[in-house]
Amino acid sequence: MSTNNADFNELKEKLIDKLTVDHVLQILDEYRIEHKEDNNSKYIKCKTVCHGGNSFKLYYLKKEKFFYCFTDCGGMSIFTLLQKINDWTFSQAFSYVGRIVGISTTYEKPKTFGKRKKKVEDWDFINKYKNNKQRKDDSFHYDFEPYNENVLKVFDKVYPSSWIEEYITPYAMDKFGIRFHTSEFSAIIPHYNIKGELIGIRSRHFLQHHILAQRKYMPTILECEMYAHPLQFNLYGAFQNKETIKKKKKVLLVESEKGVLQCCSYYGNNNFTLAICGSSLSNYQRDMLIFDLDVDEVIIGLDKQYKNTDGEEHEKYIKKVKKIADKLVNYVNVSIIYCTDDRLSYKDSPTDKGKEVLESLMNEKYRYYKEE
C-alpha cells in the first residue's frame, strides 16, 4: 500500500490502528523489556524502563493502546516509550513502529517544506499561530470514548477530613465531584475533558502500604475495569474553570488536582487554576491553553522540589520550569512562582499554605524571558 500522499496525522492513526498486542510483545521482547501478561488481562505489566526503574509498574493498556507508568512518567504512546529507552527522535520511533506493523512511513512533505520564511515581528507570529486552527502537536492524539458517569454513584459522597485540614472545602470537593471509595480508603477524583465528558477517574490512596508502594495516585479500578486516561491529553479543571480563564485571559498551572481544589476553596467561581498532573507540559496541553482557552498569560507554579537553592535538586527544578516556560514563551506571557524562603516547605505546592501565602508569592512572581 502506498502512503506517499497520506497526510501525516492520518498515517499515524493508521499505524496505531494496525498495532496489535502481538506487535507490542514483539517490541518488548526485542528490547528485552521484562513483562508479565495474565490470561484475559486488559493490560501487560512491564518493568519501568521508561525512567530506569525496576518495578513492574509500567502498564500497556491493550484496548487504549498506550502505556501508563504509575511511578513517574504517566501516560505515553509506543513512540514516546521508544524515544525514552533508545534516545531516539520521534521520526526514528515512528519509522521503527511502521516497519514492525508493515506500513511504509514515507509521505509527501508539504510543498513549502524547507523554504526559508521571511522575517516577521514577534507579535505577528503569535497572532498567526493563534489564528491557525490546526493543532501543532507532534504526539499522537487519542480520542477516547467517555465513561458513563453513573459509575460515580457507587462511591460515597464523603470528603476526606485530611483534605479539609489542607484548605480544601466541602464546597470545592462537591463542585469537582470528589467521592470516597470506602473499601479502598481512597478519594475518588473524576477527570472531565473541556466539554464536560468523564474521561478518567483517579484514586488518591491514604493507606500507608499503598503510599510505600508508590501507589499514592493511580487510575481507579472497579470490577476489573481500569478508568485510566493519558494525563498529557487534558488539563484538570478545564471544564469547571474555562469561563473564568477565558474572561481573565490567564491561568495558573499547578502540578496536582489538589492545587485546583485549594484555589476553588480560596476563590470560588473566580478560580483560574489548572493542573497538568505532573511536572511537564505536553504540546497538546500547550495547545489547549492557546486554542481552547485563549490565554494571554500563563503562571507556572510547580511544587517546591528543593531544600535549598545551591543543590542538585534546585538545578533539576529550574530545568523543569524552563522546559515548560520555553514551550509557551513564544505565544503568551509567562510568569513563574518561585519561593526561596520558608513560606513553602519542601515539596509544597504554592497553594498548600493558604490563600495569603499564595497571594504573596503571586505578587512576587518572576516574568520569564527566553535566553538567546
C-alpha positions in Angstrom: 0.0 0.0 0.0 1.5 3.4 -1.0 1.3 6.0 1.7 3.4 8.7 -0.1 0.4 11.0 -0.4 -1.1 10.3 3.0 -1.5 13.1 5.5 0.9 12.6 8.3 -1.7 12.6 11.1 -3.8 10.2 9.1 -0.7 8.0 8.7 -0.2 8.0 12.5 -3.8 6.9 13.1 -3.4 4.1 10.5 -0.2 2.9 12.2 -1.8 2.9 15.7 -4.9 1.1 14.4 -2.7 -1.6 12.8 -0.6 -2.1 16.0 -1.7 -5.3 17.8 -0.8 -6.8 21.1 1.5 -9.3 19.3 3.4 -6.3 17.8 3.8 -4.8 21.2 5.0 -8.1 22.7 7.5 -8.3 19.8 8.8 -4.9 20.6 9.1 -5.7 24.3 11.0 -8.9 23.5 13.3 -7.2 21.0 14.4 -4.6 23.6 14.4 -7.2 26.4 11.8 -5.3 28.4 10.7 -7.7 31.1 6.9 -8.1 31.2 4.1 -10.2 32.6 0.8 -10.9 30.9 -2.1 -12.6 32.7 -4.6 -14.6 30.7 -7.6 -12.4 29.7 -6.0 -9.4 31.3 -6.7 -5.9 29.8 -3.1 -4.9 30.3 0.6 -6.0 30.2 2.8 -5.3 33.2 6.3 -4.2 32.2 9.3 -3.0 34.1 9.6 0.8 34.3 12.4 1.1 31.7 10.9 4.5 30.8 12.8 6.1 33.7 15.3 3.3 34.6 13.2 1.7 37.3 12.9 -2.0 38.3 9.3 -2.3 39.4 6.5 -3.7 37.2 4.5 -0.5 37.2 4.6 0.3 33.5 1.3 -1.0 32.1 0.4 -1.4 28.5 -3.4 -0.9 28.2 -4.4 -3.2 25.3 -7.7 -1.5 24.4 -6.5 2.1 24.6 -3.1 1.2 23.0 -0.9 3.3 25.3 1.5 2.8 28.2 1.0 4.1 31.7 3.8 4.4 34.2 2.4 4.6 37.8 5.6 5.8 39.4 7.0 8.6 37.4 6.2 9.1 33.7 2.4 8.9 33.4 0.8 8.1 30.1 2.8 7.7 26.9 2.5 6.3 23.4 4.6 3.5 22.0 6.6 6.2 20.2 7.4 8.1 23.4 8.5 4.9 25.1 10.9 4.0 22.3 12.2 7.6 22.3 12.9 7.3 26.0 14.7 3.9 26.0 16.7 4.5 22.8 17.3 8.2 22.9 15.6 8.4 19.5 13.8 11.2 17.7 10.1 10.9 17.1 10.8 10.2 13.4 13.1 7.2 14.3 10.5 5.7 16.7 7.7 6.3 14.1 9.7 4.6 11.3 10.6 1.7 13.6 6.9 1.0 14.5 6.0 1.3 10.9 8.4 -1.5 10.0 7.0 -3.6 12.8 3.4 -3.3 11.6 4.2 -3.4 7.9 3.3 0.2 6.9 5.6 2.5 4.9 6.2 5.7 6.9 7.3 7.8 3.9 5.0 10.6 2.9 5.0 13.6 0.7 6.2 16.6 2.6 4.3 19.9 2.2 5.4 21.9 -0.8 6.6 24.7 1.5 8.8 22.3 3.4 12.4 23.6 3.6 11.8 27.1 2.3 13.1 29.9 4.4 10.2 32.1 5.7 10.5 35.8 5.7 11.3 37.5 9.0 8.2 38.6 10.9 7.7 40.6 14.1 7.1 38.6 17.3 3.5 39.6 17.8 2.7 38.9 14.1 3.9 35.4 14.6 1.9 34.9 17.7 -1.3 36.2 16.1 -0.7 33.9 13.1 -0.2 31.0 15.5 -3.4 31.8 17.4 -5.4 32.2 14.2 -4.3 28.8 12.8 -7.0 26.3 13.8 -4.8 23.2 13.2 -3.0 22.0 16.3 0.8 21.8 16.2 1.1 18.7 18.4 3.6 16.1 17.1 2.3 13.4 19.6 -0.5 11.0 18.8 -3.9 12.3 19.8 -6.2 9.8 21.4 -9.9 10.2 21.1 -11.4 8.3 24.0 -15.0 7.1 24.4 -16.2 8.9 27.5 -17.1 6.8 30.5 -20.7 6.6 31.8 -21.0 9.0 34.8 -23.3 6.6 36.5 -20.2 4.7 37.7 -19.6 7.5 40.2 -22.8 6.6 42.0 -21.2 3.6 43.6 -18.8 5.8 45.6 -19.8 7.6 48.8 -20.3 11.3 48.9 -17.9 11.6 51.8 -15.0 14.0 51.9 -11.5 13.2 53.4 -11.1 15.1 56.7 -7.3 15.5 56.0 -8.1 17.4 52.8 -10.4 19.8 54.7 -7.4 20.4 57.0 -5.3 21.2 53.9 -7.5 24.1 52.7 -9.9 22.1 50.6 -13.5 22.9 51.5 -16.5 20.6 51.0 -17.8 23.2 48.5 -14.8 22.7 46.3 -15.0 18.9 46.6 -18.6 18.9 45.7 -18.1 21.2 42.7 -15.4 18.9 41.3 -17.3 15.7 42.1 -14.9 14.2 44.7 -16.2 11.0 46.2 -14.7 8.3 48.5 -14.1 4.6 47.9 -14.6 3.2 51.4 -13.3 -0.3 50.8 -10.1 1.0 49.3 -9.9 4.0 51.7 -9.2 6.4 48.8 -10.5 9.7 47.5 -12.1 9.4 44.0 -11.1 12.2 41.6 -13.2 12.3 38.4 -11.4 13.9 35.4 -13.5 15.7 32.7 -12.4 17.0 29.4 -13.1 20.6 28.4 -16.5 19.6 27.1 -17.6 18.1 30.4 -17.3 14.4 29.5 -15.9 11.9 32.0 -12.7 10.6 30.5 -10.9 9.1 33.6 -11.1 8.6 37.3 -8.1 8.8 39.6 -7.8 7.4 43.2 -5.8 9.1 45.9 -4.9 6.4 48.4 -4.4 7.2 52.1 -3.3 3.8 53.4 0.4 3.5 54.2 1.0 0.3 52.2 -0.2 2.0 49.1 1.9 5.0 49.6 5.0 2.9 50.4 4.4 1.0 47.2 4.3 4.3 45.3 0.6 3.9 44.5 -0.5 7.2 46.2 -2.2 8.3 42.9 -3.3 5.8 40.3 -6.2 5.2 38.0 -9.3 3.9 39.7 -10.0 0.2 39.3 -13.6 -1.0 39.7 -14.8 -4.5 38.9 -11.7 -5.2 36.9 -12.2 -2.0 34.8 -9.4 0.5 34.9 -10.6 4.1 34.4 -7.4 5.4 33.1 -6.6 8.1 30.6 -3.3 9.7 29.3 -2.9 12.7 31.5 -1.0 14.6 28.9 -4.2 15.0 26.8 -6.1 17.0 29.3 -5.8 19.8 31.9 -7.6 19.0 35.2 -10.2 21.8 35.9 -10.5 23.0 32.3 -14.3 22.2 32.2 -15.1 23.8 35.6 -12.8 26.8 35.2 -12.8 27.6 31.5 -15.2 30.6 31.6 -13.2 32.3 34.3 -9.9 31.6 32.4 -11.3 32.9 29.2 -12.6 36.1 30.9 -9.3 36.8 32.8 -7.1 35.6 29.9 -4.7 34.0 32.3 -4.1 30.7 34.0 -2.1 29.3 37.0 -0.6 25.9 36.2 0.0 23.6 39.2 1.0 20.0 39.4 -1.8 18.2 41.1 -5.6 18.2 41.4 -5.3 19.3 45.0 -4.0 22.7 43.9 -7.0 23.3 41.7 -9.3 22.3 44.6 -7.5 24.5 47.0 -7.8 27.5 44.7 -11.5 26.7 44.3 -11.8 26.9 48.1 -10.0 30.3 48.1 -11.7 31.9 45.1 -14.9 30.0 44.3 -16.1 30.8 40.8 -13.1 33.1 40.2 -10.7 30.1 40.1 -8.3 30.3 37.1 -6.1 27.3 38.1 -5.5 24.1 36.1 -3.4 21.0 36.9 -1.0 19.4 34.4 -1.0 16.3 36.7 2.8 16.0 36.7 5.7 18.3 36.2 5.9 18.6 32.4 3.6 20.2 29.8 2.7 18.3 26.7 2.3 20.0 23.3 -1.4 19.1 23.5 -1.8 20.9 26.8 0.0 23.9 25.4 -2.4 24.0 22.5 -5.4 23.7 24.9 -4.2 26.9 26.6 -3.7 28.7 23.3 -6.6 27.5 21.1 -9.3 26.4 23.5 -8.8 28.8 26.4 -7.2 31.7 24.5 -5.0 32.8 27.4 -2.5 35.7 27.3 -0.6 34.9 30.4 0.5 31.6 32.0 1.8 31.5 35.5 3.8 28.4 36.3 3.5 27.2 39.9 5.4 23.8 40.3 5.9 22.1 43.6 9.0 23.3 45.6 11.1 20.2 44.9 14.3 21.6 46.5 15.5 22.2 50.1 18.0 24.9 49.2 19.0 26.9 46.1 22.5 25.6 45.6 22.0 21.8 45.2 21.2 19.3 42.5 17.5 19.3 43.3 17.3 23.0 42.7 19.1 22.7 39.4 16.6 19.9 38.3 13.7 22.1 39.4 15.0 25.1 37.3 15.3 22.9 34.3 11.8 21.6 34.6 10.3 25.0 34.9 12.4 26.4 32.0 11.3 23.5 29.8 7.6 24.4 30.4 8.3 28.1 30.0 10.2 27.7 26.8 7.3 25.8 25.3 5.0 28.7 26.0 7.0 31.9 25.9 6.8 32.5 22.1 3.0 32.6 22.3 2.0 34.0 25.7 3.4 36.0 28.6 5.0 33.6 31.1 5.5 34.2 34.8 7.0 31.9 37.4 6.1 31.4 41.1 9.5 30.9 42.8 10.0 30.6 46.6 13.4 31.0 48.1 12.4 31.2 51.7 10.4 29.1 54.2 6.9 30.2 53.2 6.7 26.9 51.4 8.1 23.7 52.8 9.9 21.1 50.9 7.7 19.6 48.2 4.8 22.1 48.8 2.7 23.4 46.0 2.3 27.2 46.0 -1.3 26.6 47.0 -0.5 24.4 50.1 0.0 27.1 52.7 -3.3 29.0 52.3 -4.6 31.9 50.3 -2.4 34.6 52.0 0.9 32.8 51.2 -0.3 32.0 47.6 -1.1 35.7 47.0 2.2 36.9 48.4 4.1 34.5 46.1 1.9 35.6 43.2 2.7 39.3 43.9 6.4 38.4 43.7 6.3 36.2 40.6 9.1 36.4 38.0 8.4 37.4 34.4 10.2 34.8 32.2 12.2 35.7 29.0 13.7 33.0 26.9 17.5 33.1 26.8 19.0 34.0 23.4 
